[in-house]
Amino acid sequence: MKKYQRTEWFNQPIRLTEKQRQDPGAILRDFFTWYHLDDLREILWEWMQVGLTTDNEVYQNGRDRSNLLFFCKNIEMLIEAAFLLQDGKNTRKNKNKKGKVMPLPAAGA
């Protein structure tokens, strides 16, 4: 995996809107409404197959590629919601060098 120079901004949710940040559980509810566990297992298995083999044509047609992009976007939002929920808080406090709490960046900023 490529190493990136990390900044505090990159350790914050960037896909979630302010409303979603206030209720990250809504992302979880939406995600599991859109995908059943068996769907998730199948998609993850296809990713592994495609990643490990070069002759697999799982994403050959446009609809399959579109579904994969939608899935990737929602996986990223799911990860961000889980990040917010990981310590039982809806926001993550960031302190600058002077100890002041910094606001989270706006979604898409």
N, C-alpha and C positions, 0 to 999 in steps of 0.2 A: 504494500500500500504506500502511495506517495506521501511523503511527509510535507506538511504545510507549516509555515510560520503561523502560529496561533496567536490570535488576539482575543481579548475578552468578548468582543462583538461576535466572533465566530462560535463562541460557546453559549449562544443564546438562540432561541427559536426565531427563525426568519420567515417561515411559511405561514405561521398562525396569525390570524387577525387579533386585534385587541380583545374582541368578544370571545374568541376561541381561547385566548390566554387566560381569561377569567374563568372559563369552564372547559378545561382540557378533557374532562370526562366526556364531553359531547363528541370530541374527535373519536374517542374509543367507541362510543355508541354508534356513530356513523360508520366507522370503519368496519365494525362487525355486523352492521346491517348490509353493507355492500359486499362483504366477503364472508363466506362460511369457512370454518377451519379446513375442510377438505379442499376448498378453492385455494387457500393460502398454501397448503402443502403441495398442491399440484404446481402452482406458479413457482414456488421456491425450487421444486424438483426440476422444472424446466430450465430455470436459470442455471442451476448447477450443471445440467446436461449441456446446455449451450456453452457455458463457460469452460467446460472440460473437453468438449469436442468441437472441432471446426466444421464438421460436415452436417450438423444438425440444422434443419430449416424450420424450427418451431415458429419463428416470427417472420415468415415469408410474406404474408399478406398484410395490407394496410390496417385492417381491423385489429389483427393480433398485435401489431406494433402500437396502435393507438391504445389498446387495452393495457399494454405493458407500461406506457407512459403514464396513464391514469393511475395504475397500481403503484408505480414508483413515487409519484407525487403524494399519494395517500400514505405510503409507507413512511415517507419523510415526515409528514404531519403526525403520524402515529408515534414516531420516535420522539418528535418534539413534545407531544402531549405527555408521553411517558416520562420525558426528562423533567417536565414541570411537576408531575405527580410523584416523582421518585422520592422526594423528601416530605411528601404530604402537604406541600404548599402550592399555591397557584402562581406565585411569582418567585423568582430567584433573586436574592439581593446581591448586588455587585457593589463593592466598595472601591472608591478611587483611593489614591495615595493618602488623602486627607481623612479617610474613613467615612466619607459621605456615601449614602446609597445612591447609585446611579439608576436612572430609569432604563427600562428595557427598550431596545430600538423598535420602531414601528415595523409591522409586517411589510415585507417587500422593500424596506429601506436599504 
